[in-house]
Amino acid sequence: MSKVRVYELAKELGTTSKKLIEVMESMDISVNNHMSALSDDEAKKVMSTLTGQTGSKPQKESVQEAEKEIIPATGIAGETPTVKKKKEKLKIEEVTTPSRKARKTILEEKRAAALKAQRPKIRLEGQVTIAELAGHFEATPAELITYLMEMNIMATVNQPLTPDFVKLLADQYGFDLDYIEDPVEEELLAFDDEDKNKEILRKPVVTILGHVDHGKTSLLDLIRNTKVTEGEVGGITQHIGAYQVEVNDKKIVFLDTPGHEAFTAMRARGAQVTDIAVLVVAADDGVMPQTIEAINHARAAQVPILVAINKIDKANANPDRVKQQLSDHGLICEEWGGDTIFVPVSAIRGDGLEELLEMILLLAEVSELKANPERAGRGTVIEAKLDRGRGPVATVLVRDGTLRVGESIICGSIAGKIRAMNNDRGERVVSAGPSTPVEIVGLSEVPLAGDRFQVVSDDKIARQVAEKRAMKIKEVSRRVQHITLDDLFKQIQEGEVKDLHLILKADVHGSVEALQDALFKLSLEEVQIKIIHTGVGAINESDIMLASASNAIVIGFNVRPGNNARKLGELDRVDIRLYRIIYEAIADIKAAVTGLLKPIMKEVILGQAEVRQLFKVSRLGSIAGSYIIEGKLTRSAMIRVIRDGTVVLDNGHIDSLKRFKDDVREVLTGYECGILLENYNDLHEGDIIEAYVMEQVAR
């Protein structure tokens, strides 16, 4: 037998790579992963053990098999001395005596279970007040209020309590509580089937990420043209943003997303739809800024990464350089002792396509992705639009269960009934199983990408749940708050924060590395500092979305957020901290972790002007002919000059501000003006002049 890999042997034996590795470890055969090669002797040893061929040891009989021994003379089962002796021997082998510590733990668990079984049980639904709880606990409302006051919680007799407080009081008074916060939601969940025994393997869902111009779209087109339109009349292509391909009688679902921004935007809304991320890197270009961003986004989502090295057909292709660069970011190929699969491909010639698809199936097999097709359908909205003829149309990915035409559905805070359903080829279908992308018609409104949907028993429940969720979303939107440095210490004390996630952006690589090394040293027992992404250049929308999805703080050093990024940060309430001195950033993080933050000077941006034309005046300097693009500019404000996202002047002042020939105090949005800065003449066309003031804010 020639050398064989683990996954090939597993396929031949009809088992999974994961289970085969466990068997080999018990036989003292060391393997790194499913791609490891076995020697002839090792392969024969494994096969003989699992198939019972020559050299395999006979499997031990169980006690039950010994009991089935038949006395030849009578044909009746009985305990002959031989049988009795065999049973006793097997029982000794099967029963292991627990240690003293284990016996003590078992005894404590039994005592706790006995005490819990004696506790009276009560069932509560919906909002509960102190007065209602006192009646169930046979206590006075004053006693409950006193107990809450001792924990610095102020409450009145008729005030509705949160579920946490209800459970806390029930535990204090010795009751076993069955609390349903929302009976309608409970009814919705009760309609579902949770039988794990009915789960089967499902198709993997794959997203392709990478840098611009590295061949993501070309690779998707190659897969689609080769596998989807193959054999179809007229070459039908996919009509929606997801499609299926078939490889060796197995299917893979590809999400045709516009990049990692959409990937993370969906995750920020709680949607985790991707099973595998394929990172495309050009062999002639190497690792680029967006490549690093894609790696960090996939890691934040805890999705396995498979690397496709594209453009190997080019003369200057250097796959080894790509492997070296990716190893610096923690992606080490298997031939170098790592666990990341690298596949060289050419989206132009089609080289490596079959191997890439096989490796995706291999990763899916190792992950053991399962779903129950018999349960009520549930999944995620990939994209949605308002069609003039059909109304709200949503492309959804069924994650679990089966979705059918005519079923009532709840999608986020929107209810509906499925009137029609099309697959990825535009064909009408009546049902869609796990990991199947379909386009549905029948929702009352257009949902958001990332909204989760679920089939419910009838329209009435769908409408009730939709109304309740809409009200809850309004309440949560008022209260939602991402982590900030100001409240970090409080959340650490309450045990809500174990890891502080940071995103670092700076003007040069040296600053990023220096800041990163200094911040790592600030980790304490209570909270670990984790830097999930670093980069050079202005803070962009992708950084804000990653921070929102990962509950992170953005640290900017000598860089500024763009207009869209700043507005998105304000909308998502992401804490953006900007610094000019590295020690100030380190001191702020350290003070926040230890709870010693001082009152802050908050920066309030008044407006921005774009330099459209420069006028040189010998006795004055450069006068910037500018257009106010946002807010206003005032003569007394402090000034910052931003060029390509990098700050080139800070703490500046306006020497003169004019409209035509008149000196003015301020200029509003949409007007032109002339600006002369104090002691600064190095302005360029396209520069952004930002006006701001500093206000002291008490923490």
C-alpha positions as CSV (number, residue, x, y, z in Angstrom):
1,M,0.0,0.0,0.0
2,S,1.4,3.4,-1.0
3,K,1.4,6.4,1.5
4,V,-2.2,7.5,2.2
5,R,-3.5,10.6,4.0
6,V,-5.8,10.5,7.0
7,Y,-8.9,11.9,5.2
8,E,-8.4,9.4,2.4
9,L,-8.2,6.4,4.8
10,A,-11.3,7.8,6.7
11,K,-13.3,7.9,3.4
12,E,-12.2,4.3,2.6
13,L,-13.3,3.1,6.0
14,G,-16.6,5.0,5.9
15,T,-15.9,7.2,8.9
16,T,-14.9,10.9,9.6
17,S,-11.4,12.2,9.8
18,K,-12.0,13.4,13.4
19,K,-13.1,10.0,14.6
20,L,-10.2,8.3,12.8
21,I,-7.7,10.6,14.5
22,E,-9.1,9.8,17.9
23,V,-8.7,6.0,17.2
24,M,-5.1,6.5,16.0
25,E,-4.3,8.5,19.1
26,S,-5.5,5.6,21.3
27,M,-3.2,3.3,19.3
28,D,-0.2,5.7,19.9
29,I,-0.1,6.8,16.3
30,S,0.7,10.5,16.3
31,V,-0.9,12.7,13.5
32,N,-1.1,16.5,13.2
33,N,-4.3,16.8,11.2
34,H,-6.5,15.3,8.6
35,M,-3.9,16.0,5.8
36,S,-1.1,13.9,7.6
37,A,0.4,11.0,5.6
38,L,0.5,7.5,7.1
39,S,3.2,4.9,6.5
40,D,2.3,1.4,5.1
41,D,2.6,-0.2,8.6
42,E,0.5,2.4,10.3
43,A,-2.3,2.2,7.6
44,K,-2.4,-1.6,7.8
45,K,-2.5,-1.5,11.6
46,V,-5.4,1.0,11.6
47,M,-7.3,-0.9,8.9
48,S,-6.8,-4.3,10.6
49,T,-8.1,-2.9,14.0
50,L,-11.2,-1.2,12.5
51,T,-12.1,-4.0,10.0
52,G,-11.1,-7.0,12.1
53,Q,-8.7,-8.3,9.4
54,T,-5.4,-10.2,10.0
55,G,-3.5,-8.9,13.0
56,S,-6.5,-7.3,14.7
57,K,-7.4,-8.2,18.2
58,P,-10.8,-9.8,18.8
59,Q,-13.2,-7.4,20.5
60,K,-14.0,-8.1,24.1
61,E,-17.4,-9.5,24.9
62,S,-19.7,-7.4,27.0
63,V,-21.6,-8.6,30.1
64,Q,-24.8,-8.7,28.0
65,E,-23.2,-11.0,25.5
66,A,-22.0,-13.3,28.3
67,E,-25.5,-13.5,29.6
68,K,-26.7,-14.7,26.2
69,E,-24.5,-17.8,26.3
70,I,-26.7,-20.9,25.6
71,I,-26.3,-24.2,27.3
72,P,-26.0,-26.6,24.3
73,A,-27.7,-29.5,26.1
74,T,-31.0,-27.7,26.9
75,G,-30.9,-24.6,24.6
76,I,-31.9,-22.5,27.7
77,A,-29.9,-19.5,28.9
78,G,-28.4,-20.2,32.3
79,E,-25.6,-19.2,34.7
80,T,-23.2,-22.1,34.5
81,P,-19.9,-21.7,36.5
82,T,-18.2,-20.7,33.3
83,V,-20.7,-18.0,32.4
84,K,-20.7,-16.7,36.0
85,K,-16.9,-16.5,36.0
86,K,-16.9,-14.7,32.6
87,K,-19.5,-12.2,33.8
88,E,-17.6,-11.4,37.0
89,K,-14.4,-10.9,35.0
90,L,-16.1,-8.5,32.5
91,K,-17.7,-6.5,35.3
92,I,-14.3,-6.0,37.0
93,E,-12.9,-4.7,33.7
94,E,-15.9,-2.4,33.0
95,V,-16.3,-0.8,36.4
96,T,-13.6,1.6,37.5
97,T,-13.4,2.7,41.1
98,P,-13.7,6.5,41.4
99,S,-11.2,8.5,43.4
100,R,-11.9,10.0,46.8
101,K,-12.3,13.5,45.2
102,A,-14.7,12.1,42.6
103,R,-16.8,10.3,45.3
104,K,-17.0,13.5,47.3
105,T,-18.1,15.5,44.2
106,I,-20.8,12.8,43.4
107,L,-22.0,12.9,47.0
108,E,-22.3,16.7,47.0
109,E,-24.2,16.7,43.6
110,K,-26.6,14.1,45.1
111,R,-27.2,16.3,48.2
112,A,-27.8,19.4,46.1
113,A,-30.2,17.6,43.8
114,A,-32.1,16.2,46.9
115,L,-32.4,19.7,48.4
116,K,-33.5,21.2,45.0
117,A,-36.1,18.4,44.7
118,Q,-37.6,19.5,48.0
119,R,-38.0,23.2,47.0
120,P,-41.5,24.3,46.0
121,K,-42.0,25.2,42.4
122,I,-43.8,28.3,41.1
123,R,-44.6,29.3,37.5
124,L,-44.7,33.0,36.5
125,E,-45.4,34.7,33.2
126,G,-44.9,38.2,31.8
127,Q,-44.2,41.2,33.9
128,V,-44.2,40.6,37.7
129,T,-44.4,43.3,40.5
130,I,-43.2,43.1,44.1
131,A,-46.8,42.8,45.3
132,E,-47.4,39.8,43.1
133,L,-44.2,38.1,44.2
134,A,-44.9,38.7,47.9
135,G,-48.2,36.8,47.5
136,H,-46.4,33.8,45.9
137,F,-43.6,33.8,48.5
138,E,-46.0,34.2,51.5
139,A,-44.0,37.3,52.5
140,T,-44.8,41.0,52.8
141,P,-43.9,43.5,50.1
142,A,-41.9,45.4,52.7
143,E,-39.6,42.4,53.2
144,L,-38.9,42.1,49.5
145,I,-38.3,45.9,49.2
146,T,-35.9,45.8,52.2
147,Y,-34.0,42.9,50.7
148,L,-33.6,44.8,47.4
149,M,-32.5,48.0,49.3
150,E,-29.7,46.1,51.0
151,M,-28.3,45.5,47.5
152,N,-28.8,49.2,46.6
153,I,-31.8,48.4,44.4
154,M,-34.6,50.9,44.8
155,A,-38.1,49.5,43.9
156,T,-41.7,50.3,44.6
157,V,-44.6,47.9,45.4
158,N,-46.2,48.1,41.9
159,Q,-42.9,48.4,39.9
160,P,-42.4,45.6,37.3
161,L,-39.2,43.7,38.0
162,T,-36.6,42.5,35.5
163,P,-36.2,38.7,35.0
164,D,-32.9,38.7,36.9
165,F,-34.4,40.3,40.0
166,V,-37.4,37.9,39.9
167,K,-35.0,34.9,39.8
168,L,-32.8,36.4,42.5
169,L,-35.7,36.8,44.9
170,A,-37.1,33.4,44.2
171,D,-33.7,31.8,45.0
172,Q,-33.4,33.9,48.2
173,Y,-36.8,32.6,49.4
174,G,-36.1,29.0,48.5
175,F,-38.4,28.6,45.4
176,D,-37.6,26.7,42.2
177,L,-38.8,29.3,39.6
178,D,-40.2,28.5,36.1
179,Y,-40.3,32.0,34.7
180,I,-41.5,32.9,31.1
181,E,-40.7,36.5,30.3
182,D,-42.8,36.5,27.1
183,P,-45.6,33.8,26.8
184,V,-46.1,34.5,23.1
185,E,-42.3,34.0,22.4
186,E,-42.5,30.8,24.4
187,E,-45.4,29.6,22.3
188,L,-43.4,30.4,19.2
189,L,-40.4,28.3,20.4
190,A,-42.7,25.5,21.6
191,F,-43.9,25.0,18.0
192,D,-40.4,24.0,17.1
193,D,-39.0,20.4,17.1
194,E,-35.7,20.1,19.0
195,D,-35.0,16.4,18.4
196,K,-31.2,16.0,18.0
197,N,-31.5,12.4,16.9
198,K,-33.1,13.6,13.6
199,E,-30.1,15.8,12.6
200,I,-28.3,15.0,9.4
201,L,-25.2,16.5,7.7
202,R,-25.9,19.8,5.9
203,K,-24.2,21.7,3.1
204,P,-21.4,24.1,4.1
205,V,-22.0,27.9,3.5
206,V,-18.9,29.6,2.1
207,T,-18.0,33.3,1.8
208,I,-15.1,34.5,-0.3
209,L,-13.0,37.4,1.1
210,G,-9.8,39.2,0.1
211,H,-8.2,42.4,-1.2
212,V,-9.5,44.4,-4.2
213,D,-8.3,43.1,-7.6
214,H,-7.0,39.8,-6.2
215,G,-9.6,37.8,-8.2
216,K,-12.5,37.2,-5.8
217,T,-15.1,38.0,-8.5
218,S,-13.2,36.0,-11.2
219,L,-13.0,33.0,-8.9
220,L,-16.7,33.2,-8.1
221,D,-17.5,33.5,-11.8
222,L,-15.3,30.5,-12.6
223,I,-17.1,28.4,-10.0
224,R,-20.5,29.6,-11.1
225,N,-19.9,29.1,-14.9
226,T,-18.2,25.7,-14.4
227,K,-20.6,24.2,-11.8
228,V,-23.9,26.0,-11.9
229,T,-24.6,26.5,-15.6
230,E,-23.1,23.2,-16.5
231,G,-25.6,21.3,-18.6
232,E,-28.3,23.8,-18.2
233,V,-30.5,24.8,-21.2
234,G,-29.6,28.3,-22.3
235,G,-26.9,28.6,-19.6
236,I,-29.2,29.8,-16.7
237,T,-27.3,31.6,-14.0
238,Q,-28.2,32.4,-10.5
239,H,-30.8,35.1,-9.8
240,I,-30.0,35.8,-6.2
241,G,-27.0,36.6,-4.1
242,A,-26.3,33.0,-3.2
243,Y,-25.9,29.8,-5.3
244,Q,-25.2,26.1,-4.9
245,V,-22.5,24.0,-6.7
246,E,-22.2,20.2,-6.7
247,V,-18.9,18.4,-6.2
248,N,-18.7,14.6,-6.0
249,D,-22.4,14.3,-5.3
250,K,-22.1,16.8,-2.5
251,K,-23.3,20.4,-2.5
252,I,-21.6,23.7,-1.4
253,V,-23.4,27.0,-1.0
254,F,-21.6,30.2,-1.9
255,L,-22.7,33.6,-0.7
256,D,-22.1,36.3,-3.3
257,T,-21.4,39.1,-0.8
258,P,-19.6,42.3,-1.8
259,G,-16.8,41.7,0.7
260,H,-16.0,41.6,4.4
261,E,-18.0,44.8,5.1
262,A,-21.2,43.0,4.3
263,F,-19.9,39.9,6.1
264,T,-19.4,41.9,9.3
265,A,-22.5,44.1,8.9
266,M,-24.6,40.9,9.1
267,R,-22.6,39.7,12.1
268,A,-23.2,43.0,13.9
269,R,-26.9,42.3,13.7
270,G,-26.4,38.9,15.3
271,A,-26.3,36.8,12.1
272,Q,-23.7,34.1,11.8
273,V,-24.4,32.5,8.4
274,T,-20.9,31.6,7.2
275,D,-19.3,28.2,7.9
276,I,-16.1,28.6,6.0
277,A,-14.2,31.7,4.8
278,V,-12.1,31.4,1.6
279,L,-9.3,34.1,1.7
280,V,-8.2,35.0,-1.9
281,V,-4.6,36.3,-2.2
282,A,-2.9,37.1,-5.5
283,A,0.4,35.3,-6.0
284,D,1.9,38.3,-7.8
285,D,0.8,40.9,-5.2
286,G,0.9,39.3,-1.8
287,V,-0.8,40.3,1.4
288,M,-2.4,43.8,1.3
289,P,-4.3,45.9,3.8
290,Q,-7.7,44.5,2.9
291,T,-6.3,41.0,3.2
292,I,-5.4,41.7,6.8
293,E,-8.8,43.2,7.4
294,A,-10.5,40.1,6.0
295,I,-8.4,37.8,8.2
296,N,-9.3,39.8,11.3
297,H,-13.0,39.9,10.4
298,A,-13.1,36.1,9.8
299,R,-11.3,35.5,13.1
300,A,-13.6,37.8,15.0
301,A,-16.5,35.7,13.6
302,Q,-14.6,32.5,14.6
303,V,-14.9,31.1,11.1
304,P,-12.3,28.6,9.8
305,I,-10.1,30.1,7.0
306,L,-9.0,28.4,3.8
307,V,-6.5,30.3,1.6
308,A,-6.7,30.3,-2.2
309,I,-3.5,31.6,-3.8
310,N,-4.8,33.1,-7.1
311,K,-3.1,34.2,-10.3
312,I,-0.4,31.4,-10.2
313,D,-0.4,31.5,-14.0
314,K,1.3,34.9,-14.0
315,A,5.1,35.1,-14.8
316,N,5.9,37.0,-11.6
317,A,3.8,34.8,-9.3
318,N,5.5,33.9,-6.0
319,P,3.3,31.6,-3.8
320,D,6.0,31.0,-1.2
321,R,6.2,34.8,-0.5
322,V,2.4,34.8,0.1
323,K,2.8,31.8,2.5
324,Q,5.6,33.7,4.3
325,Q,3.5,36.9,4.6
326,L,0.4,35.1,5.8
327,S,2.5,33.1,8.4
328,D,3.3,36.5,10.0
329,H,-0.5,36.9,10.6
330,G,-0.9,33.4,12.1
331,L,-2.0,31.5,9.0
332,I,0.6,28.8,8.6
333,C,0.3,26.2,5.8
334,E,0.2,22.5,6.5
335,E,3.5,21.8,4.7
336,W,5.2,24.2,7.2
337,G,3.6,22.4,10.2
338,G,0.5,24.6,10.5
339,D,-3.1,23.8,10.2
340,T,-4.3,26.2,7.4
341,I,-5.1,24.7,4.0
342,F,-3.5,26.6,1.1
343,V,-4.7,25.8,-2.5
344,P,-2.9,27.4,-5.6
345,V,-5.5,28.4,-8.2
346,S,-5.9,30.3,-11.4
347,A,-9.3,31.9,-12.0
348,I,-8.4,32.5,-15.6
349,R,-7.2,29.0,-16.6
350,G,-9.2,27.1,-14.0
351,D,-6.2,25.4,-12.4
352,G,-6.8,24.1,-8.8
353,L,-10.6,24.6,-8.9
354,E,-11.4,21.0,-8.2
355,E,-8.9,20.8,-5.4
356,L,-10.3,24.0,-3.8
357,L,-13.8,22.6,-3.8
358,E,-12.6,19.3,-2.4
359,M,-10.8,21.0,0.4
360,I,-13.9,23.0,1.3
361,L,-15.8,19.7,1.5
362,L,-13.0,18.3,3.7
363,L,-13.2,21.3,6.1
364,A,-17.0,20.9,6.2
365,E,-16.6,17.2,7.0
366,V,-14.2,18.0,9.9
367,S,-16.6,20.6,11.3
368,E,-19.5,18.1,11.2
369,L,-22.2,20.6,10.2
370,K,-25.6,19.3,11.1
371,A,-29.3,20.3,10.9
372,N,-32.7,18.8,11.4
373,P,-34.8,18.9,8.1
374,E,-38.0,17.9,10.0
375,R,-38.2,20.9,12.2
376,A,-39.8,24.3,11.4
377,G,-37.7,26.3,9.0
378,R,-35.4,29.0,10.4
379,G,-32.5,31.0,9.0
380,T,-31.2,34.4,8.0
381,V,-32.0,37.2,5.4
382,I,-29.1,37.6,3.0
383,E,-30.5,40.6,1.2
384,A,-33.9,42.2,0.5
385,K,-35.5,44.7,-1.9
386,L,-38.9,46.3,-2.8
387,D,-40.0,45.0,-6.2
388,R,-42.6,47.1,-8.0
389,G,-44.6,44.1,-9.1
390,R,-44.1,41.6,-6.3
391,G,-43.7,43.8,-3.3
392,P,-41.1,43.0,-0.6
393,V,-38.7,40.3,-1.8
394,A,-36.1,38.7,0.5
395,T,-33.3,36.4,-0.3
396,V,-32.9,34.0,2.7
397,L,-30.6,31.2,3.7
398,V,-32.4,28.3,5.4
399,R,-30.1,27.4,8.3
400,D,-32.2,24.6,9.9
401,G,-35.4,22.8,9.2
402,T,-37.5,23.1,6.0
403,L,-39.2,26.2,4.6
404,R,-42.4,25.6,2.6
405,V,-44.8,27.8,0.5
406,G,-47.9,28.8,2.4
407,E,-46.2,28.8,5.9
408,S,-46.5,31.8,8.2
409,I,-43.2,33.4,9.0
410,I,-41.8,35.9,11.5
411,C,-38.7,37.8,10.2
412,G,-37.2,40.1,12.8
413,S,-40.0,42.4,13.6
414,I,-41.9,41.7,10.3
415,A,-44.7,39.1,9.8
416,G,-45.8,37.5,6.6
417,K,-46.9,34.4,4.7
418,I,-44.8,32.8,1.9
419,R,-46.7,33.2,-1.3
420,A,-43.9,32.1,-3.7
421,M,-40.4,30.8,-3.5
422,N,-37.6,30.7,-6.2
423,N,-34.2,28.9,-6.0
424,D,-30.8,30.2,-7.1
425,R,-31.6,29.3,-10.7
426,G,-34.9,31.3,-10.8
427,E,-37.0,28.1,-10.7
428,R,-40.2,27.9,-8.7
429,V,-39.9,25.6,-5.7
430,V,-42.3,24.5,-3.0
431,S,-39.8,23.7,-0.2
432,A,-36.2,24.5,0.8
433,G,-34.1,22.4,3.2
434,P,-31.1,23.2,5.4
435,S,-28.3,25.4,3.9
436,T,-30.5,26.3,0.9
437,P,-30.7,29.8,-0.5
438,V,-34.1,30.9,-1.8
439,E,-36.0,34.1,-2.7
440,I,-39.3,34.5,-0.9
441,V,-42.3,36.7,-1.6
442,G,-45.1,37.5,1.0
443,L,-43.5,39.6,3.7
444,S,-45.4,42.7,4.8
445,E,-42.3,44.9,4.8
446,V,-38.7,44.8,3.5
447,P,-36.5,43.2,6.2
448,L,-32.9,44.1,7.0
449,A,-29.9,41.9,5.8
450,G,-29.0,39.8,8.8
451,D,-32.5,39.6,10.3
452,R,-33.4,36.1,11.4
453,F,-36.6,34.4,10.3
454,Q,-38.6,31.5,11.7
455,V,-41.7,29.6,10.7
456,V,-44.6,29.8,13.2
457,S,-47.8,27.9,13.6
458,D,-50.3,30.6,12.4
459,D,-50.6,34.2,11.3
460,K,-52.0,35.4,14.7
461,I,-48.8,34.4,16.5
462,A,-46.6,35.9,13.8
463,R,-48.4,39.3,14.1
464,Q,-48.3,39.3,17.9
465,V,-44.6,38.5,18.0
466,A,-43.8,41.0,15.3
467,E,-45.6,43.8,17.3
468,K,-43.8,42.8,20.5
469,R,-40.4,42.7,18.8
470,A,-41.0,46.1,17.2
471,M,-41.7,47.6,20.6
472,K,-38.7,45.9,22.1
473,I,-36.4,47.2,19.3
474,K,-37.6,50.7,20.0
475,E,-36.8,50.3,23.7
476,V,-33.5,48.7,23.1
477,S,-32.4,51.3,20.5
478,R,-32.8,53.9,23.3
479,R,-30.7,51.9,25.8
480,V,-28.2,50.1,23.5
481,Q,-24.6,51.1,24.5
482,H,-21.3,49.6,23.4
483,I,-18.5,49.5,25.8
484,T,-16.6,52.8,26.4
485,L,-13.5,53.7,28.4
486,D,-15.8,55.8,30.7
487,D,-17.8,52.8,31.9
488,L,-15.1,50.1,31.5
489,F,-14.1,49.9,35.2
490,K,-17.8,49.6,36.3
491,Q,-18.4,46.8,33.9
492,I,-15.2,45.0,35.0
493,Q,-16.4,45.1,38.6
494,E,-19.8,43.7,37.7
495,G,-18.1,40.9,35.8
496,E,-19.6,41.9,32.5
497,V,-16.3,42.5,30.7
498,K,-13.5,39.8,30.6
499,D,-11.8,40.9,27.4
500,L,-11.2,44.5,26.2
501,H,-11.3,44.5,22.4
502,L,-9.3,47.3,20.7
503,I,-8.9,48.4,17.1
504,L,-5.7,50.4,16.4
505,K,-5.2,52.7,13.5
506,A,-2.2,55.0,13.0
507,D,-0.4,57.0,10.4
508,V,2.7,54.7,10.2
509,H,3.4,51.1,11.0
510,G,6.0,52.0,13.6
511,S,3.3,53.8,15.7
512,V,1.0,50.8,15.5
513,E,3.6,48.4,16.7
514,A,4.8,50.6,19.5
515,L,1.2,51.2,20.7
516,Q,0.3,47.5,20.4
517,D,3.3,46.4,22.5
518,A,2.6,49.0,25.2
519,L,-1.1,48.1,25.4
520,F,-0.5,44.3,25.7
521,K,1.5,45.0,28.9
522,L,-1.6,46.6,30.6
523,S,-3.6,43.3,30.8
524,L,-4.8,42.4,34.3
525,E,-6.3,39.4,36.0
526,E,-9.8,40.9,35.7
527,V,-9.6,41.9,32.1
528,Q,-7.4,40.9,29.1
529,I,-6.6,43.4,26.4
530,K,-7.1,41.9,22.9
531,I,-6.2,43.8,19.8
532,I,-8.5,42.4,17.1
533,H,-7.3,44.6,14.2
534,T,-4.5,47.1,13.4
535,G,-4.0,49.2,10.3
536,V,-2.4,52.2,8.7
537,G,-4.5,55.1,7.5
538,A,-7.8,56.9,8.3
539,I,-10.4,55.2,10.4
540,N,-13.0,53.9,7.9
541,E,-16.5,52.4,7.9
542,S,-15.1,48.8,7.9
543,D,-13.3,49.6,11.2
544,I,-16.5,50.9,12.8
545,M,-18.6,47.9,11.7
546,L,-15.9,45.5,13.1
547,A,-16.0,47.5,16.4
548,S,-19.7,47.3,16.5
549,A,-19.9,43.6,15.8
550,S,-17.1,42.8,18.3
551,N,-18.0,45.4,21.0
552,A,-14.6,47.1,20.6
553,I,-13.1,50.5,21.2
554,V,-11.4,52.3,18.2
555,I,-8.0,53.9,19.0
556,G,-6.7,56.4,16.4
557,F,-3.2,57.8,16.6
558,N,-2.4,60.7,14.3
559,V,-5.4,59.8,12.1
560,R,-9.0,60.8,11.9
561,P,-12.3,59.1,11.0
562,G,-13.9,60.0,7.6
563,N,-17.3,61.7,7.6
564,N,-19.2,58.5,6.9
565,A,-17.2,56.6,9.5
566,R,-17.8,59.2,12.2
567,K,-21.5,59.3,11.5
568,L,-21.7,55.5,11.6
569,G,-19.8,55.5,14.9
570,E,-22.3,58.0,16.4
571,L,-25.2,55.9,15.1
572,D,-23.8,52.6,16.5
573,R,-22.5,54.4,19.6
574,V,-19.0,53.1,19.0
575,D,-16.3,54.7,21.3
576,I,-13.7,56.3,19.0
577,R,-10.6,57.7,20.9
578,L,-8.1,59.9,19.0
579,Y,-4.6,60.7,20.2
580,R,-1.6,62.7,19.1
581,I,0.8,61.5,21.9
582,I,1.3,57.7,22.4
583,Y,1.6,58.0,26.2
584,E,-1.8,59.7,26.5
585,A,-3.4,56.7,24.8
586,I,-1.6,54.2,27.1
587,A,-2.4,56.3,30.2
588,D,-6.1,56.5,29.3
589,I,-6.4,52.7,28.8
590,K,-4.5,52.1,32.0
591,A,-6.7,54.6,34.0
592,A,-9.9,53.1,32.5
593,V,-8.9,49.5,33.5
594,T,-8.0,50.6,37.0
595,G,-11.0,53.0,37.4
596,L,-8.9,56.2,37.8
597,L,-10.1,58.2,34.7
598,K,-10.0,61.9,35.3
599,P,-12.6,64.4,33.9
600,I,-12.2,64.7,30.2
601,M,-12.1,67.5,27.6
602,K,-14.5,66.4,25.0
603,E,-13.9,67.5,21.4
604,V,-17.0,69.0,19.6
605,I,-16.6,69.2,15.8
606,L,-18.3,72.3,14.4
607,G,-17.8,71.7,10.8
608,Q,-15.6,71.0,7.8
609,A,-14.5,72.9,4.7
610,E,-12.8,71.6,1.6
611,V,-10.0,73.6,0.0
612,R,-11.0,74.2,-3.6
613,Q,-8.4,76.8,-4.7
614,L,-5.3,78.5,-3.3
615,F,-4.4,82.2,-3.7
616,K,-0.9,83.3,-3.0
617,V,-0.6,86.8,-1.5
618,S,3.0,87.9,-0.9
619,R,2.5,89.9,2.3
620,L,0.0,87.4,3.8
621,G,0.7,83.9,2.6
622,S,-1.7,81.3,1.2
623,I,-5.4,82.1,1.3
624,A,-7.6,79.0,0.9
625,G,-10.7,79.4,-1.3
626,S,-12.9,76.9,0.5
627,Y,-16.4,75.4,0.5
628,I,-18.2,74.5,3.7
629,I,-19.3,70.8,3.2
630,E,-20.7,70.2,6.7
631,G,-21.6,72.3,9.8
632,K,-20.0,75.7,10.1
633,L,-16.6,77.4,10.5
634,T,-16.2,80.0,13.2
635,R,-13.3,82.4,13.5
636,S,-12.8,81.6,17.2
637,A,-12.7,77.8,16.7
638,M,-9.6,75.6,16.8
639,I,-8.5,74.3,13.4
640,R,-7.2,71.0,12.2
641,V,-6.0,70.3,8.6
642,I,-6.6,66.7,7.3
643,R,-4.9,65.4,4.1
644,D,-5.8,61.9,2.8
645,G,-7.1,61.0,6.3
646,T,-4.0,62.0,8.1
647,V,-3.7,65.1,10.4
648,V,-1.0,67.5,9.1
649,L,-1.9,70.4,11.4
650,D,-3.7,70.4,14.8
651,N,-4.4,73.1,17.4
652,G,-4.3,75.7,14.7
653,H,-6.2,79.1,14.5
654,I,-7.9,81.2,11.9
655,D,-6.2,84.5,11.2
656,S,-8.8,85.8,8.8
657,L,-12.2,84.5,7.6
658,K,-13.9,86.3,4.7
659,R,-17.0,86.1,2.6
660,F,-16.2,88.1,-0.6
661,K,-14.5,91.2,0.8
662,D,-16.2,91.2,4.2
663,D,-14.7,89.8,7.5
664,V,-17.2,87.4,9.1
665,R,-17.5,85.5,12.4
666,E,-18.8,82.3,10.9
667,V,-19.7,80.6,7.5
668,L,-22.5,78.0,7.2
669,T,-22.9,74.8,5.1
670,G,-23.1,75.3,1.4
671,Y,-21.3,78.7,1.3
672,E,-17.8,79.6,0.0
673,C,-15.3,81.6,1.9
674,G,-11.6,82.6,2.1
675,I,-9.5,81.2,5.0
676,L,-6.1,82.4,6.1
677,L,-4.5,80.3,8.9
678,E,-2.3,81.7,11.5
679,N,1.4,80.8,10.9
680,Y,0.6,78.0,8.4
681,N,0.9,78.2,4.6
682,D,1.4,74.6,3.6
683,L,-2.1,74.0,2.3
684,H,-3.0,71.8,-0.7
685,E,-6.1,71.7,-2.9
686,G,-8.4,68.9,-1.6
687,D,-7.3,69.4,2.1
688,I,-10.1,69.3,4.7
689,I,-10.1,72.1,7.2
690,E,-11.9,71.0,10.4
691,A,-13.2,73.4,13.0
692,Y,-13.7,72.2,16.6
693,V,-13.9,73.4,20.2
694,M,-13.0,71.6,23.5
695,E,-15.5,71.3,26.2
696,Q,-14.9,69.8,29.7
697,V,-17.3,67.0,30.5
698,A,-17.6,65.4,34.0
699,R,-17.5,61.6,34.0
